[in-house]
Amino acid sequence: MEVRFLVRRNDTGAYAVYDSLAGTWCTPGRTGRESEAQLAADLNQLAGRVGNRLGAVRIPPEPIPVEKVTWVPAGTIDVWIRDVLPSDRAAGQQWLARLTNEHGHSEWVRGKDLRPDS
């Protein structure tokens, strides 16, 4: 089975996530091999579910604290991706964020269901 997202050393020698389909680096390699490997695994799992519809991957300079729809603190965003969710095909492409809570649990959440932590 071929995987799309790989962890490799970048030009600076840091471990980073490489998108083999797009032929580009997804991350700046600032978090270490284990964190980069977890992100690659999460992205590969998501890509396996949605196929080549998985679009742009964006990494914010620093994790962003956010609140979910209930407007209570929910964790931090460390990566954004662009995708079409099967339930929202009519809406077109949308952004999803990988949200990690204080216990280290990660989940993918629609961008429209988040706001900056107040």
C-alpha positions, 0 to 999 in steps of 0.5 A, spaced: 500 500 500 502 506 497 502 512 502 501 519 501 504 523 507 511 520 509 516 523 514 523 525 512 529 529 513 528 536 510 533 540 507 535 543 514 536 536 517 529 536 521 524 531 520 518 533 516 512 531 513 512 530 505 506 530 501 508 525 495 502 526 491 504 534 491 511 533 491 512 538 497 513 539 504 507 540 508 510 542 515 516 546 517 519 540 521 519 544 528 516 538 532 520 532 532 520 525 529 514 523 533 509 528 532 511 529 525 510 521 524 503 522 528 501 528 523 503 523 517 499 517 520 493 522 521 493 525 514 494 518 511 488 515 515 484 521 512 486 521 505 485 513 505 477 515 507 477 521 502 482 519 496 485 524 492 480 530 494 484 531 500 487 538 498 491 543 501 495 542 507 496 548 511 501 549 518 500 555 522 506 558 525 504 556 532 498 552 535 492 556 535 487 555 541 480 555 539 473 554 542 468 549 538 461 550 537 459 550 544 464 556 545 468 553 550 475 551 550 476 545 546 484 545 544 489 547 539 489 547 532 496 545 529 494 543 522 489 545 517 487 541 510 482 542 505 477 537 503 470 535 501 466 532 506 461 527 503 455 530 507 457 537 505 458 535 497 453 541 495 457 546 499 463 544 495 470 544 499 471 546 506 477 547 511 478 542 516 482 543 522 486 537 526 484 539 534 488 536 539 485 537 546 489 538 553 489 530 554 492 529 547 486 526 543 486 529 536 480 529 532 478 533 525 473 539 526 470 543 520 473 550 520 466 553 521 465 550 527 471 553 531 473 560 533 479 563 536 479 562 544 477 568 548 
